[in-house]
Amino acid sequence: MNIKQLFFGLLVAISAIGNAQTNTKETLFTINDKPYYTDEFARVYKKNLDLVKDESQKDLNQYLELFVGYKLKVNKAYVLGLQNNSQYQTELKSYRSQLAKNYFNDTKITEDLMQEGYTRLQKEIKASHILILVDENASPEDTLKAYRKIEEISKKALAGANFGDLAAQFSEDPSAKENKGDLGYFTAFRMVYPFECAAYKTSVGKISKIVRTRFGFHLIKVDAVRPNPGEVTVAHILILNPKPEDADQDKAKNTINDIYKKIQQGEKFEDLAKQFSDDKSSSSKGGVLNKFGSGQLSSEEFETVAFALKNPNDISEPVQSQFGWHILKLIQKHPVKTYDEMKSELESKIGKDERSKKIVASLNDKLKKKYTYKKDAKLYASLSKLVTDDFYDSKWTVPATVETFQAPLLLINDKKISGKTFLEYVDKQQKSGLKMKPIAKLVDVAYAKFLEEQLTAYYDENLEKEYPEFANVMEEYRDGLLLFDLMEKEIWERSKTDTLGLKAFYEIHKMDHLWKKRVDVSIISSTQLDVIKKALGLVSKNTSLQDIKAKLNTDKVVNVMTNSGTFEEGNDALPKGMKFENGISPIFKEGEYYFITKVDKVLPEGIKTLEECKGKVVNDYQQYLEQNWVSNLKKEFVVKINQEAFDHVKKQLHP
């Protein structure tokens, strides 16, 4: 999640939009005579009521203060001209495009496609294929030629010829020469939709009918089907890969091997993860990670090992990824999510898949019934004659006389689309691969697409008029986006660059930022008393930790582990029984481990320097700046509250 996503998540506390409506609309307050109404205030409040945790924000008087403050900031953004920023306009346009997608959907068709996709996700298919390439816009002659090729191959396959050998010999998939058409295992949404449909409808050991995709004609042989393995929860111990400049490039590998030997000797995985794992986000939890599915991590090596573990508590041998060396422990395997759990994910996948063509076709039918549209047949006939066979070689150009075709070719309700617009559209289609002949037929096909796109564009342009809830959300996001840019300019950047102000703020509040007691310590641990006694003798002679490990460990057995650094009281790396005293401790035991600690320095409780707590101080300084900023805005703008209207809306919200 980036900072802007986080900001809009927090913004809901004062600016979310709901569908609840009030029966009246009065001016609640004005800012420099610009009115803000009770219906918006009530709508926002109702939506947020169950979302905010701060009880003060549920109090209507306090909420009005927040709401007015929010609108003051938005007004300031407009005064500064932030709405003219090109990046702001681009982002607003992008958000509108994303939001509008919800209004271009066909619920029935989408639900059917989601159900179909979910059913298929229960299985993974292992298949091979043979491909004969042909462009989806190829001429009838080229299409027929490709079809006859695949038809001949199909006859041979059905007659018993080896499918892999046929793929190696005839398939136009470049990889077929090496893999004989083998695609491995896949599930729904991994292949283009027509291919997926054919694969899931073909029985194991059988060969599909000829199937057409945008790549060409395929034959598919289904070799096996297995259940989808779902997701897995594992714990891991990570030792990060060495940096290029590190002298000991084998340190990580040697350390992970030592830890693995300790596990084989019976020591607990969780304890070793807490002591030695470099993944600090999981080490305190015994190395446990959030569950994940196939393809969700950025390390194929890690996933392969994770899914290969069969039973809970199974532990892998050390494996290296691009991050470092890991040892994995299986915690739990999870079946494929339920349909309800996957609904949002399925809908997103459908929107990016060829399945979406079904939804588009449905929308086109709906819009043709929804709007009145008419083509000027006489003008269309004239325009059609202007398109020549040069189109097939991408050499056709819009005639120089195009300005004479400004008359409306298409009328959608009250919107006029000129003949010039259509000719310019045809010009762009030269890159789309349209090849059908004669040219008059191609122009008819282009016009059919043009009509559908213009109907869709008209629908999109009028979403705010047709759907009030869409207009509400867009208005709120428009203001929220401006507010983000304003906060970045007035608060966040200032808190980072105003070094003198930040330092002064720190000096006033430095007692809020204290260190616990800290210790500079070396820690030696072993499960064997006789070994830890030997380690104590070596430590007493100022033997280095590296030399202690070299003397007491062997290639096959790890007898001692070491750790060193400066740790704050309560850190998981510190044995709970150790004393914060300079010098070498006596041997003490915790659980299954014997410990020795060598404390070089005890650092007392104290005030953190600004650098040591800068992140927290910057955050507090930002809040301080914002509080003062809102007070100044109230002086800059004239705010007038309509108390009578506020009393009315309070009665509506709390009868």
PLY file of the C-alpha trace (Angstrom):
ply
format ascii 1.0
element vertex 655
property float x
property float y
property float z
element edge 654
property int vertex1
property int vertex2
end_header
0.00 0.00 0.00
1.49 3.37 -0.99
1.02 6.61 0.93
-1.79 7.82 -1.33
-3.78 4.59 -0.87
-3.25 4.86 2.87
-4.39 8.48 2.86
-7.64 7.68 1.10
-8.19 4.80 3.50
-7.91 7.25 6.42
-9.90 9.93 4.63
-13.00 7.78 5.04
-13.11 8.98 8.65
-14.39 12.34 7.46
-15.32 11.98 3.81
-16.72 8.61 2.73
-19.78 8.53 0.53
-22.81 6.34 1.04
-26.15 5.89 -0.63
-28.25 7.03 2.35
-30.28 10.11 1.56
-32.10 12.58 3.77
-35.49 14.01 2.90
-34.42 17.65 3.08
-31.60 19.72 1.68
-30.67 22.93 3.43
-27.55 25.06 3.43
-25.62 23.83 6.46
-22.75 26.29 6.18
-20.98 28.53 3.70
-17.31 29.17 3.03
-16.84 32.56 1.37
-20.54 32.34 0.42
-20.16 28.91 -1.24
-22.92 26.66 0.19
-22.52 23.14 1.61
-25.68 21.18 2.24
-27.21 19.06 4.97
-27.82 16.06 2.70
-24.09 15.62 2.01
-23.23 16.03 5.69
-25.86 13.47 6.75
-24.86 11.02 4.03
-21.20 11.15 5.04
-21.96 10.89 8.75
-24.23 7.85 8.35
-21.70 6.04 6.23
-18.88 6.69 8.67
-20.77 6.02 11.88
-19.71 2.36 12.14
-16.25 2.96 10.68
-14.67 5.52 12.98
-13.05 4.37 16.21
-12.67 7.81 17.78
-15.86 8.42 19.76
-15.38 12.19 19.41
-15.97 11.83 15.67
-19.41 10.34 16.34
-20.44 13.46 18.23
-22.29 15.63 15.70
-20.83 18.90 16.95
-17.31 17.50 16.74
-18.08 15.91 13.38
-19.24 19.25 12.00
-15.88 20.73 13.04
-14.07 17.98 11.14
-16.32 18.38 8.11
-15.86 22.16 7.98
-12.10 21.70 8.39
-12.10 19.25 5.50
-13.98 21.66 3.23
-11.69 24.53 4.24
-8.69 22.54 3.09
-10.38 21.76 -0.23
-11.14 25.46 -0.74
-7.50 26.27 -0.04
-6.45 23.74 -2.68
-8.61 25.48 -5.28
-7.24 28.90 -4.28
-3.72 27.54 -4.87
-4.78 26.19 -8.28
-3.91 22.57 -7.51
-6.86 21.46 -9.65
-4.92 22.62 -12.73
-2.01 20.28 -12.08
-1.64 17.85 -14.99
-0.75 14.95 -12.69
-3.90 15.59 -10.64
-6.06 15.67 -13.77
-4.49 12.44 -15.06
-5.03 10.63 -11.77
-8.62 11.86 -11.50
-9.32 10.64 -15.02
-7.75 7.27 -14.19
-9.87 6.90 -11.05
-13.05 7.79 -12.93
-12.21 5.17 -15.52
-11.78 2.55 -12.79
-14.97 3.53 -11.00
-16.97 3.60 -14.25
-16.15 -0.05 -14.89
-18.79 -1.00 -12.34
-21.42 0.58 -14.60
-20.31 -1.30 -17.70
-20.95 -4.70 -16.20
-23.71 -7.24 -16.84
-24.41 -8.83 -13.48
-26.02 -12.00 -14.84
-23.29 -12.78 -17.37
-20.55 -11.83 -14.93
-22.00 -14.13 -12.26
-22.20 -17.04 -14.75
-18.58 -16.48 -15.79
-17.46 -16.29 -12.16
-19.22 -19.55 -11.34
-17.68 -21.24 -14.37
-14.19 -19.94 -13.54
-14.48 -21.01 -9.90
-15.58 -24.51 -10.86
-12.60 -24.85 -13.16
-10.23 -23.53 -10.50
-10.88 -26.67 -8.49
-8.70 -28.57 -10.95
-5.34 -28.23 -12.67
-4.93 -29.70 -16.15
-1.75 -31.06 -17.68
-1.96 -30.72 -21.44
-0.03 -30.57 -24.70
-1.00 -28.66 -27.82
-0.27 -28.19 -31.49
-0.61 -24.69 -32.94
-0.99 -23.52 -36.51
-0.61 -19.76 -36.56
-3.17 -17.52 -38.26
-4.10 -13.95 -37.40
-7.63 -13.43 -36.07
-8.22 -10.83 -38.81
-6.66 -12.92 -41.57
-8.30 -13.19 -44.97
-10.70 -16.09 -45.60
-8.09 -17.67 -47.87
-5.34 -17.63 -45.23
-7.74 -18.81 -42.56
-8.87 -21.75 -44.69
-5.27 -22.66 -45.48
-4.38 -22.78 -41.77
-7.52 -24.76 -40.97
-6.70 -27.41 -43.55
-3.24 -27.80 -42.01
-4.58 -28.39 -38.53
-7.30 -30.64 -39.92
-4.70 -32.94 -41.49
-2.73 -33.06 -38.24
-5.94 -33.83 -36.33
-6.64 -36.82 -38.58
-3.16 -38.20 -37.89
-3.51 -37.71 -34.15
-6.93 -39.35 -34.03
-5.57 -42.23 -36.11
-3.06 -42.97 -33.32
0.08 -41.02 -34.24
2.15 -39.88 -31.25
0.88 -36.42 -30.27
4.25 -35.21 -29.00
5.98 -36.24 -32.22
3.30 -34.45 -34.26
3.79 -31.32 -32.15
7.57 -31.40 -32.65
7.12 -31.86 -36.39
4.20 -29.58 -37.24
3.40 -27.16 -34.39
4.22 -23.51 -35.04
4.64 -22.83 -31.33
8.40 -22.05 -31.16
8.86 -24.10 -27.99
7.31 -27.26 -29.44
10.56 -28.51 -30.96
11.97 -28.93 -27.46
8.97 -29.69 -25.28
6.80 -31.52 -27.85
3.93 -29.19 -27.07
3.91 -29.90 -23.32
2.34 -26.98 -21.41
2.64 -28.48 -17.93
-0.14 -27.97 -15.38
-2.45 -24.97 -15.55
-5.81 -23.95 -14.18
-8.52 -21.43 -15.08
-7.43 -17.93 -16.15
-3.94 -19.09 -17.13
-4.69 -19.62 -20.85
-6.76 -17.64 -23.35
-10.44 -18.35 -22.79
-11.29 -20.46 -25.90
-8.23 -22.63 -25.23
-9.19 -23.03 -21.58
-12.75 -24.02 -22.52
-11.54 -26.68 -24.93
-9.04 -28.06 -22.39
-11.62 -28.35 -19.61
-14.13 -30.00 -21.93
-11.68 -32.68 -23.11
-11.31 -35.94 -21.19
-7.96 -37.25 -19.95
-6.11 -39.06 -22.74
-8.36 -37.55 -25.42
-7.69 -34.96 -28.12
-9.89 -31.89 -28.44
-11.75 -30.70 -31.49
-9.98 -27.97 -33.45
-10.18 -24.74 -31.44
-9.63 -21.18 -32.69
-7.95 -18.50 -30.56
-6.45 -15.15 -31.45
-3.16 -16.96 -32.09
-4.50 -19.50 -34.55
-5.86 -23.06 -34.59
-5.03 -25.54 -31.82
-5.32 -29.21 -31.04
-5.17 -30.03 -27.33
-4.34 -33.36 -25.72
-5.22 -33.61 -22.03
-2.58 -35.74 -20.30
-3.72 -35.55 -16.67
-6.00 -33.76 -14.23
-5.32 -33.16 -10.53
-6.96 -31.19 -7.73
-5.77 -27.61 -7.30
-3.39 -27.65 -4.26
-4.80 -24.36 -2.92
-2.71 -22.42 -0.42
-0.13 -23.27 2.21
1.11 -21.82 5.52
4.78 -22.34 6.31
7.31 -21.03 8.78
10.84 -20.27 7.69
14.25 -19.31 8.96
16.02 -16.85 6.67
19.70 -15.99 6.55
20.14 -13.16 4.07
22.51 -13.53 1.13
25.85 -11.77 1.70
26.44 -8.38 0.12
28.96 -8.27 -2.76
31.41 -6.38 -0.58
31.26 -8.89 2.31
34.53 -10.70 2.90
32.94 -14.02 3.85
30.67 -14.95 0.95
29.91 -18.37 2.45
28.75 -17.07 5.83
25.01 -17.29 5.07
25.30 -20.80 3.66
27.40 -22.00 6.58
25.03 -20.43 9.12
21.91 -22.00 7.59
23.65 -25.38 7.49
24.57 -25.01 11.17
20.95 -24.20 12.01
19.74 -27.19 9.98
22.08 -29.48 11.92
20.70 -28.08 15.16
17.17 -28.93 14.00
18.28 -32.46 13.12
19.75 -32.72 16.60
16.27 -32.13 18.01
16.31 -28.41 18.74
13.07 -26.50 18.21
12.52 -24.78 14.88
10.62 -21.92 16.54
13.40 -21.16 19.03
16.03 -21.12 16.32
13.85 -18.83 14.17
13.53 -16.35 17.04
17.27 -16.34 17.69
18.72 -16.35 14.19
16.23 -15.60 11.39
16.92 -12.37 9.50
13.22 -12.05 8.63
12.28 -9.89 11.61
8.64 -9.68 10.52
8.23 -13.40 11.19
11.04 -14.41 13.58
9.17 -13.33 16.73
6.32 -15.63 15.63
8.61 -18.61 15.22
9.08 -17.85 11.52
5.40 -18.29 10.57
4.38 -16.51 7.33
0.96 -15.58 6.01
-0.59 -18.28 3.83
0.00 -18.05 0.09
-0.95 -19.79 -3.14
0.97 -20.89 -6.19
2.42 -17.91 -8.06
1.82 -15.40 -5.27
5.43 -15.12 -4.11
8.35 -13.70 -6.06
10.47 -16.80 -5.45
9.68 -19.92 -7.45
12.30 -21.89 -5.50
10.62 -21.06 -2.20
7.14 -21.97 -3.50
8.31 -25.27 -4.98
9.78 -26.40 -1.68
6.78 -25.13 0.31
4.23 -27.06 -1.74
6.41 -30.17 -1.79
6.19 -30.51 2.00
3.51 -33.10 2.67
2.63 -33.21 6.35
2.40 -30.57 9.08
5.75 -30.12 10.86
7.73 -31.50 7.89
10.95 -29.52 7.54
12.88 -28.89 4.32
16.59 -28.97 3.73
18.19 -25.53 3.23
17.16 -23.89 -0.04
18.49 -20.70 -1.60
16.32 -17.99 -3.15
17.23 -14.58 -4.52
16.83 -13.26 -0.96
18.95 -15.73 0.93
19.01 -19.20 2.46
15.82 -20.67 3.94
14.69 -23.65 5.98
10.93 -24.22 5.69
8.50 -25.92 8.04
4.98 -26.84 6.95
2.32 -25.48 9.29
-0.90 -26.11 7.36
-2.25 -26.73 3.90
-5.40 -24.84 2.86
-7.87 -25.94 0.18
-9.00 -23.56 -2.57
-10.97 -20.64 -1.12
-14.75 -20.73 -1.10
-16.63 -19.00 -3.87
-17.68 -16.13 -1.61
-14.08 -15.59 -0.55
-12.94 -15.42 -4.19
-15.76 -13.34 -5.70
-13.82 -10.08 -5.86
-10.72 -11.79 -7.26
-12.78 -13.68 -9.85
-14.49 -10.52 -11.04
-11.12 -8.82 -11.46
-9.75 -11.76 -13.46
-12.78 -11.76 -15.76
-12.29 -8.07 -16.49
-8.78 -8.78 -17.77
-9.72 -11.92 -19.69
-11.30 -12.66 -23.08
-14.41 -13.59 -21.11
-15.04 -9.85 -20.87
-16.03 -9.86 -24.56
-19.31 -11.48 -23.51
-19.94 -8.60 -21.10
-19.08 -6.02 -23.77
-21.48 -7.65 -26.23
-24.23 -7.53 -23.61
-23.57 -3.83 -22.95
-23.68 -3.05 -26.66
-27.10 -4.69 -26.95
-28.34 -2.74 -23.92
-27.13 0.61 -25.24
-28.67 0.04 -28.65
-32.00 -0.39 -26.91
-31.42 2.44 -24.43
-30.54 5.25 -26.83
-32.00 6.58 -30.06
-29.39 6.63 -32.80
-29.51 7.27 -36.53
-27.01 7.10 -39.40
-27.09 9.47 -42.37
-27.14 6.82 -45.11
-26.36 9.25 -47.95
-23.32 10.70 -46.18
-22.16 7.21 -45.20
-22.27 6.07 -48.84
-20.08 9.02 -49.83
-17.60 8.35 -47.04
-17.39 4.64 -47.81
-16.25 5.35 -51.37
-13.31 7.39 -50.06
-11.70 4.34 -48.45
-9.50 2.50 -50.99
-7.53 -0.75 -51.13
-4.50 1.17 -49.89
-5.99 0.42 -46.47
-4.68 -3.17 -46.65
-1.10 -1.91 -46.91
-1.64 0.77 -44.24
-1.08 3.43 -46.90
-4.55 4.94 -46.99
-4.83 8.52 -45.78
-7.79 10.64 -44.87
-8.60 12.83 -47.91
-7.48 16.45 -47.78
-11.14 17.41 -48.25
-12.08 15.86 -44.89
-13.18 19.24 -43.53
-16.11 19.12 -45.97
-17.46 16.12 -44.03
-18.18 17.96 -40.79
-21.88 17.22 -41.19
-23.32 14.72 -38.67
-22.95 11.12 -39.79
-24.33 9.68 -36.58
-26.84 11.15 -34.12
-27.07 9.59 -30.62
-29.91 11.29 -28.76
-28.74 14.91 -28.91
-25.06 14.21 -29.63
-23.79 14.72 -33.18
-20.79 12.74 -34.49
-19.34 14.02 -37.75
-18.31 12.16 -40.88
-14.80 13.48 -40.29
-14.69 11.69 -36.94
-15.58 8.41 -38.66
-12.91 8.81 -41.36
-10.30 9.51 -38.70
-11.48 6.37 -36.90
-11.07 4.31 -40.08
-7.56 5.70 -40.48
-6.59 4.38 -37.04
-8.04 0.95 -37.86
-5.23 0.34 -40.36
-3.16 -0.79 -37.37
-5.87 -3.10 -36.03
-5.32 -5.87 -38.57
-8.67 -5.67 -40.42
-8.21 -7.61 -43.68
-11.66 -8.63 -44.94
-12.48 -7.95 -48.59
-13.91 -6.21 -50.54
-13.10 -2.83 -49.03
-16.78 -1.89 -48.77
-17.34 -4.84 -46.42
-14.35 -3.76 -44.34
-15.82 -0.24 -44.00
-19.14 -1.73 -42.87
-17.34 -3.76 -40.20
-15.41 -0.66 -39.12
-18.65 1.34 -38.87
-20.27 -1.33 -36.71
-17.34 -1.07 -34.29
-17.45 2.73 -34.53
-21.14 2.77 -33.61
-20.57 0.56 -30.56
-17.67 2.69 -29.36
-19.64 5.91 -29.80
-22.61 4.50 -27.90
-20.28 3.43 -25.10
-18.60 6.84 -25.05
-21.99 8.58 -24.83
-23.02 6.34 -21.96
-19.72 7.04 -20.18
-20.03 10.81 -20.64
-23.47 10.79 -19.01
-22.79 8.55 -15.99
-22.94 11.48 -13.56
-26.36 12.48 -14.91
-27.79 8.97 -14.89
-26.36 7.73 -11.58
-26.35 10.22 -8.65
-24.26 7.85 -6.51
-21.57 7.87 -9.19
-21.58 11.67 -9.21
-21.29 11.71 -5.40
-18.29 9.40 -5.32
-16.54 11.31 -8.10
-17.06 14.63 -6.33
-15.68 13.21 -3.12
-12.67 11.65 -4.77
-12.00 14.86 -6.70
-11.84 16.78 -3.43
-9.94 14.03 -1.66
-7.28 13.95 -4.34
-6.86 17.71 -4.10
-6.63 17.42 -0.33
-3.88 14.83 -0.62
-1.84 17.12 -2.88
-2.46 20.03 -0.50
-1.44 18.05 2.58
1.70 16.90 0.80
2.56 20.50 -0.07
1.59 22.23 3.18
2.25 19.56 5.85
4.16 16.45 4.83
6.91 18.06 2.78
7.27 20.90 5.27
7.70 18.47 8.16
10.55 16.81 6.28
12.35 19.99 5.15
11.76 22.35 8.09
14.77 21.11 10.07
14.78 24.01 12.53
11.06 23.65 13.27
11.40 19.90 13.66
14.35 20.27 16.03
12.49 22.82 18.15
9.46 20.53 18.31
11.70 17.63 19.36
13.27 19.68 22.15
9.84 20.40 23.61
8.68 16.77 23.40
11.90 14.78 23.79
10.79 13.26 27.10
8.19 11.32 25.08
10.99 9.44 23.29
13.02 7.30 25.70
15.29 4.29 25.32
14.82 1.29 27.58
17.99 -0.13 29.09
20.29 -1.52 26.35
23.21 -3.89 26.34
26.17 -4.53 24.03
26.45 -8.30 24.37
27.73 -11.56 22.90
25.48 -14.61 23.44
26.55 -18.25 23.27
24.00 -21.06 23.48
24.06 -24.87 23.49
21.84 -27.73 24.53
24.80 -29.55 26.09
26.18 -28.60 29.51
29.68 -29.98 28.86
29.93 -27.97 25.64
28.78 -24.71 27.24
31.37 -25.25 29.99
34.08 -25.46 27.34
32.67 -22.31 25.73
32.84 -20.52 29.09
36.51 -21.37 29.37
37.19 -20.03 25.90
35.24 -16.82 26.52
37.21 -16.26 29.70
40.37 -16.32 27.57
38.91 -13.64 25.24
38.53 -16.16 22.41
36.49 -14.68 19.52
33.01 -16.03 18.80
34.17 -17.24 15.41
37.02 -19.22 16.98
34.71 -20.66 19.64
32.42 -22.02 16.92
35.40 -23.39 15.01
36.69 -25.25 18.11
33.40 -26.67 19.38
31.48 -27.39 16.18
32.28 -30.02 13.59
31.26 -30.51 9.97
28.43 -32.81 11.05
27.39 -31.47 14.45
26.61 -27.91 15.55
27.22 -27.79 19.30
27.08 -24.04 19.87
25.43 -21.02 18.24
26.47 -17.41 18.77
24.88 -13.99 18.40
26.10 -10.50 19.17
25.00 -6.87 18.95
23.35 -4.04 20.87
19.88 -5.01 22.07
17.15 -3.16 23.95
15.59 -4.72 27.04
12.83 -7.10 25.98
14.36 -8.00 22.60
13.58 -11.62 21.58
17.27 -12.28 20.90
18.13 -11.82 24.59
17.74 -14.76 26.99
15.09 -13.76 29.51
17.30 -14.69 32.48
20.38 -12.71 31.51
21.56 -9.91 33.77
22.41 -6.44 32.51
25.84 -6.44 34.11
29.27 -5.94 32.55
31.42 -9.04 32.22
30.95 -12.74 31.60
27.90 -14.39 33.12
27.88 -17.79 34.76
26.15 -20.56 32.86
22.35 -20.38 33.12
19.58 -22.43 31.57
16.31 -21.50 29.87
14.15 -24.27 28.48
16.40 -26.69 26.64
19.27 -24.21 26.20
22.31 -23.33 28.27
23.53 -19.76 27.85
26.61 -17.64 28.49
26.54 -13.89 27.96
29.49 -11.54 27.72
28.33 -7.97 28.33
30.77 -5.36 27.07
28.67 -2.35 27.88
25.36 -1.55 29.59
23.62 1.52 28.23
21.19 3.06 30.72
17.70 4.34 30.02
17.86 7.70 28.35
16.44 10.16 25.87
16.66 9.16 22.23
18.46 11.55 19.94
16.42 13.17 17.19
17.98 10.85 14.62
17.10 7.79 16.71
13.38 8.67 16.86
13.02 10.86 13.79
10.17 8.91 12.20
7.93 9.25 15.26
8.87 12.90 15.79
8.12 13.75 12.13
4.70 12.09 12.46
3.89 14.04 15.64
5.15 17.25 14.05
2.86 16.71 11.07
-0.16 16.45 13.38
0.92 19.61 15.20
1.30 21.52 11.92
-2.09 20.38 10.68
-3.89 21.50 13.84
-2.38 24.96 13.59
-2.98 25.11 9.86
-6.75 24.52 10.21
-6.92 27.33 12.77
-5.26 29.66 10.27
-7.62 28.60 7.49
-10.58 29.64 9.64
-9.07 33.12 9.71
-8.37 33.14 5.97
-11.89 32.11 4.89
-15.27 33.35 6.06
-17.23 30.43 7.52
-20.90 30.87 8.44
-22.81 28.04 10.14
-26.58 27.82 9.70
-27.45 26.73 13.24
-31.11 26.19 12.41
-30.24 23.82 9.56
-27.75 22.03 11.81
-30.44 21.55 14.45
-32.71 20.06 11.78
-30.09 17.59 10.57
-29.26 16.59 14.16
-32.91 15.68 14.72
-32.90 13.62 11.51
-29.77 11.75 12.53
-30.68 11.37 16.22
-34.49 11.59 16.45
0 1
1 2
2 3
3 4
4 5
5 6
6 7
7 8
8 9
9 10
10 11
11 12
12 13
13 14
14 15
15 16
16 17
17 18
18 19
19 20
20 21
21 22
22 23
23 24
24 25
25 26
26 27
27 28
28 29
29 30
30 31
31 32
32 33
33 34
34 35
35 36
36 37
37 38
38 39
39 40
40 41
41 42
42 43
43 44
44 45
45 46
46 47
47 48
48 49
49 50
50 51
51 52
52 53
53 54
54 55
55 56
56 57
57 58
58 59
59 60
60 61
61 62
62 63
63 64
64 65
65 66
66 67
67 68
68 69
69 70
70 71
71 72
72 73
73 74
74 75
75 76
76 77
77 78
78 79
79 80
80 81
81 82
82 83
83 84
84 85
85 86
86 87
87 88
88 89
89 90
90 91
91 92
92 93
93 94
94 95
95 96
96 97
97 98
98 99
99 100
100 101
101 102
102 103
103 104
104 105
105 106
106 107
107 108
108 109
109 110
110 111
111 112
112 113
113 114
114 115
115 116
116 117
117 118
118 119
119 120
120 121
121 122
122 123
123 124
124 125
125 126
126 127
127 128
128 129
129 130
130 131
131 132
132 133
133 134
134 135
135 136
136 137
137 138
138 139
139 140
140 141
141 142
142 143
143 144
144 145
145 146
146 147
147 148
148 149
149 150
150 151
151 152
152 153
153 154
154 155
155 156
156 157
157 158
158 159
159 160
160 161
161 162
162 163
163 164
164 165
165 166
166 167
167 168
168 169
169 170
170 171
171 172
172 173
173 174
174 175
175 176
176 177
177 178
178 179
179 180
180 181
181 182
182 183
183 184
184 185
185 186
186 187
187 188
188 189
189 190
190 191
191 192
192 193
193 194
194 195
195 196
196 197
197 198
198 199
199 200
200 201
201 202
202 203
203 204
204 205
205 206
206 207
207 208
208 209
209 210
210 211
211 212
212 213
213 214
214 215
215 216
216 217
217 218
218 219
219 220
220 221
221 222
222 223
223 224
224 225
225 226
226 227
227 228
228 229
229 230
230 231
231 232
232 233
233 234
234 235
235 236
236 237
237 238
238 239
239 240
240 241
241 242
242 243
243 244
244 245
245 246
246 247
247 248
248 249
249 250
250 251
251 252
252 253
253 254
254 255
255 256
256 257
257 258
258 259
259 260
260 261
261 262
262 263
263 264
264 265
265 266
266 267
267 268
268 269
269 270
270 271
271 272
272 273
273 274
274 275
275 276
276 277
277 278
278 279
279 280
280 281
281 282
282 283
283 284
284 285
285 286
286 287
287 288
288 289
289 290
290 291
291 292
292 293
293 294
294 295
295 296
296 297
297 298
298 299
299 300
300 301
301 302
302 303
303 304
304 305
305 306
306 307
307 308
308 309
309 310
310 311
311 312
312 313
313 314
314 315
315 316
316 317
317 318
318 319
319 320
320 321
321 322
322 323
323 324
324 325
325 326
326 327
327 328
328 329
329 330
330 331
331 332
332 333
333 334
334 335
335 336
336 337
337 338
338 339
339 340
340 341
341 342
342 343
343 344
344 345
345 346
346 347
347 348
348 349
349 350
350 351
351 352
352 353
353 354
354 355
355 356
356 357
357 358
358 359
359 360
360 361
361 362
362 363
363 364
364 365
365 366
366 367
367 368
368 369
369 370
370 371
371 372
372 373
373 374
374 375
375 376
376 377
377 378
378 379
379 380
380 381
381 382
382 383
383 384
384 385
385 386
386 387
387 388
388 389
389 390
390 391
391 392
392 393
393 394
394 395
395 396
396 397
397 398
398 399
399 400
400 401
401 402
402 403
403 404
404 405
405 406
406 407
407 408
408 409
409 410
410 411
411 412
412 413
413 414
414 415
415 416
416 417
417 418
418 419
419 420
420 421
421 422
422 423
423 424
424 425
425 426
426 427
427 428
428 429
429 430
430 431
431 432
432 433
433 434
434 435
435 436
436 437
437 438
438 439
439 440
440 441
441 442
442 443
443 444
444 445
445 446
446 447
447 448
448 449
449 450
450 451
451 452
452 453
453 454
454 455
455 456
456 457
457 458
458 459
459 460
460 461
461 462
462 463
463 464
464 465
465 466
466 467
467 468
468 469
469 470
470 471
471 472
472 473
473 474
474 475
475 476
476 477
477 478
478 479
479 480
480 481
481 482
482 483
483 484
484 485
485 486
486 487
487 488
488 489
489 490
490 491
491 492
492 493
493 494
494 495
495 496
496 497
497 498
498 499
499 500
500 501
501 502
502 503
503 504
504 505
505 506
506 507
507 508
508 509
509 510
510 511
511 512
512 513
513 514
514 515
515 516
516 517
517 518
518 519
519 520
520 521
521 522
522 523
523 524
524 525
525 526
526 527
527 528
528 529
529 530
530 531
531 532
532 533
533 534
534 535
535 536
536 537
537 538
538 539
539 540
540 541
541 542
542 543
543 544
544 545
545 546
546 547
547 548
548 549
549 550
550 551
551 552
552 553
553 554
554 555
555 556
556 557
557 558
558 559
559 560
560 561
561 562
562 563
563 564
564 565
565 566
566 567
567 568
568 569
569 570
570 571
571 572
572 573
573 574
574 575
575 576
576 577
577 578
578 579
579 580
580 581
581 582
582 583
583 584
584 585
585 586
586 587
587 588
588 589
589 590
590 591
591 592
592 593
593 594
594 595
595 596
596 597
597 598
598 599
599 600
600 601
601 602
602 603
603 604
604 605
605 606
606 607
607 608
608 609
609 610
610 611
611 612
612 613
613 614
614 615
615 616
616 617
617 618
618 619
619 620
620 621
621 622
622 623
623 624
624 625
625 626
626 627
627 628
628 629
629 630
630 631
631 632
632 633
633 634
634 635
635 636
636 637
637 638
638 639
639 640
640 641
641 642
642 643
643 644
644 645
645 646
646 647
647 648
648 649
649 650
650 651
651 652
652 653
653 654
